[in-house]
Amino acid sequence: MAVPPHDFLSCPIAARFIETADDARSYYAHKLVGLHDVTVKGAALVIRFNHEEIHHFTESTPCKWCPGCTRVSRRGRSGEQRCFNRSRARQMDAILDTLRKAAVVHEAKMAGARMVYGPADVNAQRLAVVIGEETGVWFVRTAFSVSAKEYLKALRSGKAAPWPPK
């Protein structure tokens, strides 16, 4: 009997053990999808990870399809297709921590959304999380690593936004 694409037989115990796109989908479905209560500087926020989202463990690709790319399709109406990115997937554990311990927060391109940059890691990289608000609940749209150079550029060009939001 075939296993439906949304059911997984195993789930990595932590994001750092993700190896495949199936591992990433399983981890995301079991560990992140749904609502999470997060405290930011004493303020309580509700953070939601949407079931259909794939940006946390994939990347867009400039070419039609790269050799060796594992295609991942977004569930729902859009059917967006992207390439699995193992290093991005392995950062999923850091998303909520980034929101709790934001170093810098700017307005994002989406109206009312925020671009939240976390503290630097040992390689001077930071996780950037794009988060939007919908009726009092903040949903995580994407998360990706930025280099020290990209972060400095963002500092110069970004418009500060309150975090936690008012």
C-alpha positions in Angstrom: 0.0 0.0 0.0 1.4 3.4 -1.0 2.0 6.0 1.7 0.2 9.3 1.1 2.7 12.2 0.5 1.6 13.9 3.8 2.2 10.8 6.0 5.8 10.0 7.0 7.1 6.8 8.6 9.9 8.7 10.4 10.9 12.1 11.4 14.4 13.4 12.2 14.8 14.2 15.9 16.4 17.5 15.1 16.8 19.6 12.0 20.6 19.0 11.9 19.8 15.4 10.9 17.8 16.2 7.8 19.3 14.6 4.7 16.4 14.4 2.1 13.4 16.4 1.0 11.2 13.8 2.7 13.1 14.2 6.0 12.5 18.0 5.7 8.8 17.6 4.9 8.4 15.2 7.8 10.3 17.4 10.2 8.4 20.5 9.2 5.0 18.7 9.5 5.7 17.1 12.9 7.8 19.8 14.6 6.7 23.1 13.2 3.3 23.1 11.5 0.7 24.8 13.7 0.7 27.4 16.4 3.6 28.2 18.8 3.5 30.6 21.8 6.7 32.7 21.8 7.7 35.3 24.3 9.7 38.3 22.9 11.0 40.8 25.5 8.1 39.9 27.8 5.4 40.1 25.1 3.5 37.0 24.1 3.2 36.3 20.4 1.4 33.5 18.5 3.5 32.2 15.7 2.0 30.0 13.0 3.7 27.7 10.5 1.3 26.9 7.6 1.0 23.3 6.4 1.5 24.1 2.7 4.7 26.1 3.1 8.0 24.8 1.6 10.3 27.9 1.6 11.9 26.9 5.0 13.7 23.9 3.3 13.9 24.8 -0.4 15.3 27.5 -2.6 14.2 29.0 -5.9 16.4 28.1 -8.8 17.5 30.4 -11.6 17.6 27.7 -14.2 14.7 25.5 -15.4 15.9 22.6 -13.2 19.4 22.0 -12.0 20.9 18.5 -12.4 20.5 16.6 -9.1 17.8 19.0 -7.9 15.1 17.3 -5.8 11.9 19.2 -6.8 9.5 20.0 -4.0 6.0 21.2 -4.8 4.0 23.4 -2.5 0.6 22.0 -1.5 -2.5 24.0 -2.2 -3.5 26.2 -5.1 -0.2 27.6 -6.1 1.6 24.3 -6.7 4.9 26.3 -6.6 8.0 24.2 -7.3 11.4 24.8 -5.7 14.6 22.8 -5.1 15.3 21.1 -1.8 18.2 22.8 0.1 19.6 20.6 2.8 21.6 23.4 4.6 18.5 25.6 4.6 16.4 22.7 6.0 18.9 22.1 8.8 18.3 25.6 10.0 14.6 25.1 10.8 15.4 24.5 14.5 16.7 28.1 14.7 13.6 29.9 13.4 11.7 30.3 16.7 14.9 31.2 18.5 15.6 33.9 15.9 12.2 35.4 16.6 12.8 35.3 20.4 16.3 36.8 20.2 16.1 39.1 17.2 19.2 41.3 16.7 17.6 43.6 14.1 14.1 43.9 12.7 13.1 45.7 9.5 10.0 46.1 7.5 9.7 43.4 4.8 8.3 43.7 1.3 4.9 42.3 2.2 2.7 45.0 3.8 2.9 44.8 7.6 5.5 42.0 7.5 8.8 41.9 9.3 12.3 40.7 8.3 13.8 39.4 11.6 17.6 38.9 11.7 18.9 36.7 14.5 22.2 36.9 16.3 25.4 35.9 14.3 26.6 32.4 14.5 30.2 31.2 14.6 30.6 31.8 10.9 29.2 35.4 11.1 26.0 34.3 9.3 22.6 35.1 10.5 19.2 33.6 10.0 16.7 35.9 8.4 13.0 35.1 9.0 10.2 36.8 7.1 7.1 36.9 9.2 3.7 38.4 8.4 0.6 39.2 10.5 -2.9 37.9 10.0 -5.6 38.8 12.6 -3.2 38.7 15.6 -1.3 35.6 14.6 2.2 35.9 13.0 2.9 33.4 10.2 6.4 32.4 9.1 6.7 32.8 5.4 10.4 31.9 4.9 13.8 31.7 6.6 17.2 31.7 5.1 20.8 32.4 6.0 22.5 35.7 5.2 26.2 36.4 5.2 27.9 39.2 7.2 28.1 41.2 4.0 24.4 40.8 3.2 23.5 41.6 6.7 25.5 44.9 6.7 23.9 45.8 3.4 20.4 45.2 5.0 21.4 47.3 8.0 22.1 50.3 5.7 19.1 49.9 3.5 16.3 48.6 5.8 13.7 50.5 7.6 13.5 49.6 11.3 10.2 48.0 12.5 9.1 47.3 16.1 9.7 43.8 17.5 7.7 42.6 19.3 5.0 44.3 17.4 2.6 46.7 19.2 
